[in-house]
């Protein structure tokens, strides 16, 4: 990607990427407070202000790098602290706290899809094409984050959801993977199979399926 194209892409991607990553974390904080854990609230992390959730590497550097080299666009924000033992029903409420992040990405993907529809209905408007470009990135990044975080690998949200749903013995065994979860995820990003990273083989069909559903809706 040449410099001009990169600058244009970054300009379009900045808002959808920033909100996709940071509002995901804010949703966890709001859900945790609703179910009784005040940890994030007491630390001032329950906020819709993206500045409260930005991680220099995960929110800025990594998305820029993936935009530059191509491939799956993703990143992360500073995790909102959640003390699951402080929830009113720790095992049951963990499900909803974990699900809040991917659910927020689904809502944002639908909102960006609606904006594409609005822009397509007004093709002569000066802002139509830039809005379509921004909204397409918004749909894609939110679909990627939703699917990625639903993978049943702790400490991803899908791992928390699985631990909430599994019987205690199996949930305990899955929880033992958490110290190695990010290492496993990084290996899935960098280890190629058939010319593509393992994570690409897993995410691409599911992300495409989510995007096709949003296209069908609108």
Secondary structure, 3 states (H helix, E strand, C coil): CCHHHHHHHHHHHHHHHHHHHHHHHHHHHHHHHHCCCCHHHHCCCCCCCHHHCCCHHHHHHHHHHHHHHCCCCCCCCCCCCCCHHHCCCHHHHHHHHHHHHHHHHHHHHHHHHHHHHHHHHCCCCCCHHHHHHHHHHHHHHHHHHHHHHCCCCCCCHHHHHHHHHCCHHHHHHHHCCHHHHHHHHHHHHHCEECCEEHHHHHHHHHHHHHHHHHHHHC
